[in-house]
Structure formats: structure tokens, C-alpha cells
Amino acid sequence: MKASVKHGQIILVDDGGGDRALLALLDEFDGHAVHVQVRSSVCVVLEDLGQRDEACREPINISLSADRRFAPISNLFPARFSLDDEDYASVEGFWQSLKCQSPIQRREIASLAGAQAKRAVGEAKPSATFDYLGNTIQTGTYAHWELMERACAAKFAQNERARRALLATGNRPLTHNVRRDSKTIPGVIMAAIWMRIRKRTRAELSG
């Protein structure tokens, strides 16, 4: 077995010395994070910390085109849910419908899947305020974000596939970095909403 250190990596290569069994054993740790413990001048312990992305809490950028395991978390994903006695085809459908003044138009947008809902509203600039259940809400404020959190919570509670995807992210940080960030609900706010719901959902299932 030949060992070398290069660019912060410890590289083990079978040099024909009969240590292939060790390499075969280490193959089980492929993709894992490992903690090196130097016990003495003749003893080094490698502790398996688990899959690298989970052990190192590598962030997951949530989008429809992300890792397919986590795509159902995206607001654009077609996951039906009900909120305040109204049905929605996706969270994006809910969010875009709030831009519409006409109740009829709101229902039309709400019935569309995410990307379709976004295209249907187009580039129309949202008004400074909108009405929801008789309350006037200022666009892009905490009250507006609370509505989004309620919609997301309803989606994850009512859609098993989306809920499984959210819980499968473990404790890794979630981000929402897209080409053009939303002015009414920035990506950092959206990611925080998902992580709060994840924490509550996990607590409810364990409690």
C-alpha cells in the first residue's frame, strides 16, 4: 500500500503489496465524511461520519430543476392542497393568484400548476396591496409572507410526496437561489419558511 498527501488529500494506492482487502473495506465509505484521529505514533483511527452532504450540512438549493429527490419542495411543483376552503394546484398558483383583483381570475390562476400560473400572470407588476378574506394586506410585507407560510404548511401537510421530500433534507440548510430573485418574497425568506415547516413537521411526527 502506497500513501501520499496531495492538496489536502490522503491518497492510498494499491502497489501490489497485498493490501487490497483494506481498499475494499474503505470502498464502503465512498462519498462519506471521515474524521481522522491520531491515537499514537503507530495508530490512526478513521471515524465514519456518514454521507458527506449530510455530515457537512451542505446547503440544498430548492428549485424545480434541483435534485429530483427534493423537487417536490419547490413552489412550482404540482402539489394540490386546500387553504381557507379554496383549492390550489400548487403553491405558486396560490401566490400568483394573490396578484389578481377579480375573484374569478384568482380561481383560474389557482387551478393552474406552478409554471403555468406564473406565465398566466405574466410580468404584471403586483399592486401595493391586495385583499384576502376581507383583510387588506400590503404586498411584500411580513403579513404577505405569513400567507405564503400557511400555504406551504398546508401543502406539506396534505401532500405526502412533498412532505417526504422536505423531511429527506435532514438538517441541511435550504436555499432558494434563482436567476432573478423575487422582490415580494426574496429567496432567503422562502428558504426560512421551508426550514421552519420542516422543524415543526419533524417535531409533530416525533411527538
C-alpha positions as CSV (number, residue, x, y, z in Angstrom):
1,M,0.0,0.0,0.0
2,K,1.4,3.4,-1.0
3,A,0.2,6.5,0.8
4,S,0.8,10.1,-0.3
5,V,-0.6,13.5,0.7
6,K,-1.6,15.9,-2.1
7,H,-3.7,19.1,-2.0
8,G,-5.1,18.2,1.4
9,Q,-5.9,14.6,0.4
10,I,-4.5,11.4,1.7
11,I,-4.2,9.1,-1.3
12,L,-3.9,5.3,-0.8
13,V,-2.9,3.3,-3.9
14,D,-2.5,-0.5,-4.1
15,D,1.1,-1.1,-5.1
16,G,0.8,-4.8,-5.2
17,G,1.8,-5.3,-1.6
18,G,-1.3,-7.3,-0.7
19,D,-3.4,-4.7,1.0
20,R,-6.3,-4.9,-1.4
21,A,-8.5,-6.0,1.5
22,L,-8.1,-2.6,3.1
23,L,-9.0,-0.8,-0.1
24,A,-12.1,-3.0,-0.4
25,L,-13.1,-2.1,3.2
26,L,-12.6,1.6,2.6
27,D,-14.8,1.4,-0.5
28,E,-17.8,1.2,1.8
29,F,-17.1,4.7,2.9
30,D,-17.2,6.1,-0.6
31,G,-18.9,9.6,-0.5
32,H,-18.7,9.7,3.3
33,A,-17.0,12.3,5.6
34,V,-14.3,10.8,7.7
35,H,-12.7,12.1,10.9
36,V,-9.0,11.3,11.4
37,Q,-7.9,10.6,14.9
38,V,-4.2,10.2,15.6
39,R,-4.1,7.9,18.7
40,S,-0.3,7.4,18.7
41,S,2.7,7.3,16.5
42,V,1.6,3.8,15.3
43,C,-2.2,4.1,15.4
44,V,-4.5,6.2,13.3
45,V,-8.3,5.8,13.6
46,L,-10.6,6.9,10.7
47,E,-14.1,7.6,12.1
48,D,-17.0,7.4,9.6
49,L,-19.3,10.5,10.0
50,G,-21.8,9.4,7.4
51,Q,-22.7,10.7,3.9
52,R,-20.7,13.9,3.2
53,D,-23.6,16.1,2.2
54,E,-25.4,15.3,5.4
55,A,-22.4,15.2,7.8
56,C,-21.1,18.6,6.5
57,R,-24.6,20.1,6.3
58,E,-24.1,21.1,2.7
59,P,-26.8,23.5,1.6
60,I,-29.6,22.4,-0.8
61,N,-30.8,24.9,-3.4
62,I,-34.5,24.2,-3.8
63,S,-35.9,24.6,-7.3
64,L,-37.9,22.5,-9.7
65,S,-34.7,21.6,-11.6
66,A,-32.8,20.7,-8.5
67,D,-32.0,17.1,-7.3
68,R,-35.2,15.2,-8.2
69,R,-35.5,13.9,-4.7
70,F,-36.1,17.5,-3.5
71,A,-38.1,18.9,-6.5
72,P,-41.5,18.4,-4.7
73,I,-40.5,21.0,-2.2
74,S,-40.5,23.7,-4.9
75,N,-43.4,26.1,-5.1
76,L,-43.7,25.3,-8.8
77,F,-44.2,21.6,-8.2
78,P,-47.8,20.5,-8.9
79,A,-48.9,19.5,-5.4
80,R,-52.6,20.1,-4.8
81,F,-53.8,21.5,-1.4
82,S,-56.7,23.4,0.2
83,L,-56.4,26.5,2.2
84,D,-59.3,28.5,3.7
85,D,-61.9,26.4,1.8
86,E,-60.2,27.1,-1.5
87,D,-58.3,24.5,-3.7
88,Y,-55.0,25.2,-5.3
89,A,-52.9,23.2,-7.9
90,S,-49.6,24.4,-6.4
91,V,-48.2,26.9,-4.0
92,E,-47.1,29.0,-7.0
93,G,-50.7,29.0,-8.1
94,F,-51.7,30.4,-4.7
95,W,-49.0,33.0,-4.7
96,Q,-49.7,34.3,-8.2
97,S,-53.5,34.3,-7.6
98,L,-53.0,37.0,-4.9
99,K,-51.9,39.4,-7.7
100,C,-55.4,39.2,-9.2
101,Q,-58.2,41.6,-8.2
102,S,-61.0,39.6,-9.8
103,P,-62.2,36.6,-7.7
104,I,-62.9,34.7,-11.0
105,Q,-59.4,35.4,-12.3
106,R,-58.0,34.3,-8.9
107,R,-59.7,30.9,-9.2
108,E,-58.5,30.5,-12.8
109,I,-54.8,31.1,-11.7
110,A,-55.2,28.9,-8.6
111,S,-56.3,26.0,-10.7
112,L,-53.0,26.1,-12.7
113,A,-49.8,24.2,-12.0
114,G,-46.9,26.3,-10.9
115,A,-45.1,27.4,-14.1
116,Q,-48.4,27.8,-15.9
117,A,-49.7,30.1,-13.1
118,K,-46.6,32.2,-13.3
119,R,-46.9,32.6,-17.1
120,A,-50.6,33.3,-16.9
121,V,-50.0,36.3,-14.7
122,G,-47.0,37.4,-16.8
123,E,-44.9,40.4,-16.0
124,A,-47.8,42.3,-14.4
125,K,-46.5,44.4,-11.5
126,P,-48.2,43.5,-8.3
127,S,-50.3,46.2,-6.7
128,A,-49.2,47.8,-3.4
129,T,-52.0,46.0,-1.5
130,F,-54.4,43.1,-2.1
131,D,-57.4,41.7,-0.3
132,Y,-57.5,38.3,1.3
133,L,-60.5,37.1,3.3
134,G,-61.7,40.6,3.8
135,N,-58.3,41.9,5.0
136,T,-56.2,44.4,3.2
137,I,-52.5,43.2,3.1
138,Q,-49.5,45.2,1.9
139,T,-47.5,43.4,-0.8
140,G,-44.1,42.1,0.2
141,T,-44.6,42.5,4.0
142,Y,-44.5,40.1,6.9
143,A,-48.3,39.6,6.6
144,H,-47.8,38.6,2.9
145,W,-45.1,36.1,3.9
146,E,-47.3,34.7,6.6
147,L,-49.8,33.8,3.9
148,M,-47.1,32.0,2.0
149,E,-46.1,30.1,5.0
150,R,-49.7,29.0,5.7
151,A,-50.0,27.8,2.1
152,C,-46.7,25.9,2.2
153,A,-47.6,24.3,5.5
154,A,-51.0,23.2,4.0
155,K,-49.2,21.7,1.0
156,F,-46.7,19.7,3.1
157,A,-49.5,18.5,5.5
158,Q,-51.8,17.4,2.7
159,N,-49.2,16.1,0.1
160,E,-47.2,13.0,1.3
161,R,-44.7,13.2,-1.6
162,A,-43.8,16.8,-0.8
163,R,-43.6,16.1,2.9
164,R,-41.3,13.1,2.4
165,A,-39.1,15.3,0.2
166,L,-38.9,18.0,2.8
167,L,-38.0,15.6,5.6
168,A,-35.4,13.9,3.4
169,T,-33.3,17.1,3.5
170,G,-32.4,16.2,7.1
171,N,-30.8,19.1,8.9
172,R,-29.1,20.5,5.8
173,P,-29.6,24.3,5.2
174,L,-32.1,25.1,2.4
175,T,-31.6,27.9,0.0
176,H,-33.6,29.3,-2.9
177,N,-31.2,30.9,-5.3
178,V,-32.8,31.5,-8.7
179,R,-31.8,33.6,-11.7
180,R,-34.0,36.5,-10.8
181,D,-34.9,36.8,-7.1
182,S,-38.4,37.8,-6.2
183,K,-38.9,41.3,-4.8
184,T,-42.0,40.3,-2.9
185,I,-40.6,37.2,-1.3
186,P,-36.8,37.0,-1.5
187,G,-35.2,33.6,-1.6
188,V,-33.8,33.9,1.9
189,I,-37.3,34.4,3.2
190,M,-38.7,31.4,1.2
191,A,-35.9,29.1,2.4
192,A,-36.5,30.2,6.0
193,I,-40.2,29.3,5.6
194,W,-39.4,25.8,4.4
195,M,-36.9,25.2,7.2
196,R,-39.4,26.3,9.9
197,I,-42.1,24.0,8.5
198,R,-39.5,21.2,8.3
199,K,-38.7,21.7,12.0
200,R,-42.4,21.8,13.0
201,T,-43.3,18.8,10.9
202,R,-40.4,16.7,12.4
203,A,-41.5,17.7,15.9
204,E,-45.1,16.7,15.2
205,L,-44.1,13.3,13.9
206,S,-41.8,12.6,16.8
207,G,-44.1,13.9,19.5
